[in-house]
Amino acid sequence: MSWMTSKEIIKRLESAGETSPLAVFRKNPAGRQYEGLYDVVFANTVVARQRIAKGLNLVGVYSRPYQFSEEPTPTERA
């Protein structure tokens, strides 16, 4: 997990390709130390997929060219 500002997220998205989308979550409401920050993780991990499925505090899943993806694209398909 990485706590980032919206400007940092945009910079990070520049390197996020279709096979490495990022999931962005709002801060934990109880954590004031994270005010103005978002939790940014690679969307293709097992834990991230579980969080995305729950939808709790999910802002969206993004990849270059900055499009919302309903489901992250796996890096390799069997």
Contacts in CASP RR format, 6 or more apart in sequence:
PFRMAT RR
TARGET T0000
AUTHOR 0000-0000-0000
METHOD contacts of the structure
MODEL  1
MSWMTSKEIIKRLESAGETSPLAVFRKNPAGRQYEGLYDVVFANTVVARQ
RIAKGLNLVGVYSRPYQFSEEPTPTERA
1 39 0 8 1.000
1 40 0 8 1.000
1 41 0 8 1.000
2 12 0 8 1.000
2 39 0 8 1.000
2 40 0 8 1.000
2 41 0 8 1.000
3 27 0 8 1.000
3 34 0 8 1.000
3 37 0 8 1.000
3 38 0 8 1.000
3 39 0 8 1.000
3 40 0 8 1.000
4 12 0 8 1.000
4 37 0 8 1.000
4 38 0 8 1.000
4 40 0 8 1.000
5 36 0 8 1.000
5 37 0 8 1.000
5 38 0 8 1.000
6 38 0 8 1.000
9 22 0 8 1.000
9 24 0 8 1.000
9 38 0 8 1.000
9 40 0 8 1.000
12 22 0 8 1.000
12 40 0 8 1.000
13 22 0 8 1.000
13 62 0 8 1.000
13 63 0 8 1.000
13 64 0 8 1.000
13 66 0 8 1.000
14 64 0 8 1.000
15 64 0 8 1.000
16 22 0 8 1.000
16 62 0 8 1.000
16 63 0 8 1.000
16 64 0 8 1.000
17 63 0 8 1.000
17 64 0 8 1.000
18 63 0 8 1.000
18 64 0 8 1.000
18 73 0 8 1.000
19 44 0 8 1.000
19 63 0 8 1.000
19 73 0 8 1.000
19 74 0 8 1.000
19 75 0 8 1.000
20 42 0 8 1.000
20 44 0 8 1.000
20 63 0 8 1.000
20 75 0 8 1.000
21 42 0 8 1.000
21 43 0 8 1.000
21 44 0 8 1.000
21 61 0 8 1.000
21 62 0 8 1.000
21 63 0 8 1.000
21 69 0 8 1.000
21 72 0 8 1.000
21 73 0 8 1.000
22 40 0 8 1.000
22 41 0 8 1.000
22 42 0 8 1.000
22 43 0 8 1.000
22 61 0 8 1.000
22 62 0 8 1.000
22 63 0 8 1.000
23 40 0 8 1.000
23 41 0 8 1.000
23 42 0 8 1.000
23 43 0 8 1.000
23 48 0 8 1.000
23 51 0 8 1.000
23 52 0 8 1.000
23 58 0 8 1.000
23 60 0 8 1.000
23 61 0 8 1.000
23 72 0 8 1.000
24 38 0 8 1.000
24 39 0 8 1.000
24 40 0 8 1.000
24 58 0 8 1.000
24 59 0 8 1.000
24 60 0 8 1.000
24 61 0 8 1.000
24 62 0 8 1.000
25 38 0 8 1.000
25 39 0 8 1.000
25 40 0 8 1.000
25 41 0 8 1.000
25 51 0 8 1.000
25 56 0 8 1.000
25 57 0 8 1.000
25 58 0 8 1.000
25 59 0 8 1.000
26 38 0 8 1.000
26 39 0 8 1.000
26 57 0 8 1.000
26 58 0 8 1.000
26 59 0 8 1.000
27 34 0 8 1.000
27 35 0 8 1.000
27 36 0 8 1.000
27 37 0 8 1.000
27 38 0 8 1.000
27 39 0 8 1.000
27 57 0 8 1.000
28 34 0 8 1.000
28 39 0 8 1.000
28 57 0 8 1.000
38 59 0 8 1.000
39 57 0 8 1.000
41 47 0 8 1.000
41 48 0 8 1.000
41 51 0 8 1.000
42 48 0 8 1.000
43 49 0 8 1.000
43 52 0 8 1.000
43 61 0 8 1.000
43 69 0 8 1.000
43 72 0 8 1.000
44 72 0 8 1.000
44 73 0 8 1.000
44 74 0 8 1.000
44 75 0 8 1.000
48 72 0 8 1.000
49 72 0 8 1.000
51 58 0 8 1.000
52 58 0 8 1.000
52 61 0 8 1.000
52 71 0 8 1.000
52 72 0 8 1.000
60 68 0 8 1.000
61 68 0 8 1.000
61 69 0 8 1.000
61 70 0 8 1.000
61 71 0 8 1.000
61 72 0 8 1.000
62 68 0 8 1.000
62 69 0 8 1.000
63 69 0 8 1.000
63 73 0 8 1.000
END
